[in-house]
Amino acid sequence: MKYTKWLQATNMSETSLVGGKNASLGEMIQNLTLCGIKIPNGFTITTEGYDYFMTYNELNSKIEELVNSIDSTNEILFRQTLIRIRTAICNGKIPCDMEEEIINNYNELSNQYNDNNYKMNEELGLDGYVDVAVRSSATCEDTTNASFAGQQDTFLNVRGYSDLLDKIKGCFASLYNDRAVEYRNHFNYIGDIKLSVCVQKMIRSDLASAGVAFSIDTDSNCKDVVLINGAFGLGEMVVSGQIRPDEFLVFKPTLISNNIPIIDKKLGEKSYKMVYSNVKNERTSIIPIEASHKKEYCLSDTNVIKLAEWVVMIEKYYTKLYNKWCPMDIEWAVDGITDELYIIQARPETVCSLQEDNQLVEYKLKSKDKNIITTGIAIGDKIATGKVKIMFSLDSRDNDVEFEEGDILVTEITDPNWEPIMKKASAIITDRGGRTCHAAIVARELG
């Protein structure tokens, strides 16, 4: 195969070929499934496939010319130029031999998971096509220095040949998302960035639960704790910060003893969940959660402990691989049909691991006003002051005032698209989200 590679055939030595996310999945499939950790199978479109697509459609020189013309001081022209680049990529054609290779792999993956429980309704005409997540995997992401979390696009519940091929091109184009370019500029990333794509069997967590886990407490830097966030439905609601998830803290030293390792549980505000859509041409939809479910935890204690054990195993493996302590940021899902737990991503944590171990920095509020106006979940541990600016969206028509350096951002939710505003803010207050969502990860990286 010239342009694709199965996940089990790759590892961390091939990040330039399959990107950080895919290389990590391959590394775990090769070395950690033997320990009982379950990881859904899939295949990659390699960076050689990306290069072939770009060359075949004569896009490299066109994009280089457009990138060189970008005036970062002119926000409107900056965004218009990136739209032109993404449109050119999405309008490109995947070469016939590359398309055939992708479809052959997709057919093989469909055969591996040929279970009636996973098939769509007959009226949609998609029986036999397996449901996959199509995920971007850039060569610069998921390193020990920067996560690049959520910068490129992911598409869920993709089925059928044409849908798959379109979403692969969508991943290629997302290398030039506004947020991705802004993020690379912020970290002064200079280099030849390429994109690989992961086509991975989806776990039916829309019928169960999913979320994020860290092998460290992200605020206290406590190495002896596994932090787990989760909610009912597909994990995108947790990752994107659209809800306040359930939170579990597990104490590592008692995982291997007879003592109870779960040291804290907090019930989230789970009003909605993301599920597979029954509407044609819609892959997912967000629906209300039944009132009786809102007061239930999304994970059983048995699965909390099993997940924590897997997180510790993954941390130990990558610490040995990198020959230095390597706390991990992990995405997990429970299949509602089989009731089995899966790991669907793992990347090095990029904030706590880079801080000085021998320093304790303390912030104190000098204000004598003791009246508390509002409370919430803390992300990080700094204290800031500034003028409050309430923003309803990124659309300037929704906002009466210009956001200035040092202002405090108050809004319903942020995602990586808000990064230009987040970089200016001295503090951020949102109605929704947990401390392990992408926006929280990026906010910590931005300081």
C-alpha positions, 0 to 999 in steps of 0.5 A: 500500500502506497498511501495508506497504512493500518494502525497496527503496522505503525508506531511512534517512530513514524510520526512524520508518516502518520502524524502524532495521533496515529503514531500513538494509536499504532504504538498502543495497539502493538504494545498495550493491547497485549495487556488487555487495553482495548483500542478500536482498529482503523487505518491511516491515509499517510502524509505521502498520500497527502503529498500525492493529493496536493501534487495531483491537484497542483495545490502546493504552489497555489497555497504557498502563494496565498500563504505568502500574501497573508497579512496577519494584521488584517484579520478580514483578509487573513480569514478570507485567504484561509477560506480560499485555501480550504476551498481549493483543497476541498474541491480537489480530486483524490487520485484514482489509485489512492481512492481505490486503496482507501476504499479497499481498506474501508471494505476490509474494516467493514468486514472486521466489524460486520455486525448487524448491531452496527448497521444503519437503517435500510432506508438510508441505503448504507447497510454494510458500511461500518461507522467510522471517525475520520480524524486529522493527525498532523505531523506537529501535534501530540508532542511532549511540548504542545498538544495542538489539541482540537486544531484540525477537524474530526468527523464522527459517524461517517459511512459510505464511500463518498462521505468518507472521501469528502471527510478525508479532504475536509481533514486535509483542508483543516490544516488551514483552519483559522485556529490552527494557523493562529495556534502555530503562529503563537508557538512560533512553529516553523516547519513543513507541516503535513497531515495524515488522516485516521479512519477508525471504527467508532465506539457506540458511546452514544448508547453509553458514555465517553470522556477524557482522563489525565494521569495527573491532576491538571491543577495541583500537578499531583502525580498520584492522581488519575483525573477522569471526566465523562458524560453520557453520549459521544465524547465530543460534548466533554472534549468541546466543553459543551457540558459540565461532566462528571468527575472522578479522582482515583488515587494511584497508590491504592489501585494495586491494594485492597483499599478503595482507590476512588477518592472523589466523585462529582456529579456534573450537569449533564442536560444533553448528549450527542448521539447518532442521528436518524436523519439522512445527511446528518451524522450526529444530533444533540438530544436532552437527557432523561431526567432520571439519568441526570442524577446518575454517574456516567461510569460505574465504579468498576469501569472507573477503576479499570480506566484508571488502571489503563491510564497508569499502564499507558503513563508507565509505557510512555515514560519508559518510551521517552525515558522521562516522566510522561503524564498522559491525556487520554480519550476513552469511550464505553460501547453501549452495545457490548458494555466494553471500555475502549481507549480511542486516543492518547497524547502526552500532557503538555503543561504540568510536565513542563513545569518546575517540580521544586517551585510552589507559586502562590497567588493572593487576592489583595481586595478587601471585598469578601462578597463572592459574586459567582463560583465554578470549576477552577482551571489553573491557579492564577488570579487576574483583574480586568474589565468584564466583556460579555461576548455572545459569539465570535460574530462582531454583530453580537458584541457591543464593544471591542475586546481589548488586551487584559479584559476578562472574557465572559461567554457561554462556551469557548472552543479553539476558534476563540484562541485569538480572543483567549490570548488577549484575555487576563481571565476567562469565565464560561457557563459550561465546560470541564477542566479537561476539555480542549479549550481548558487544555489550550488555555493552560498552554497559552498561560 
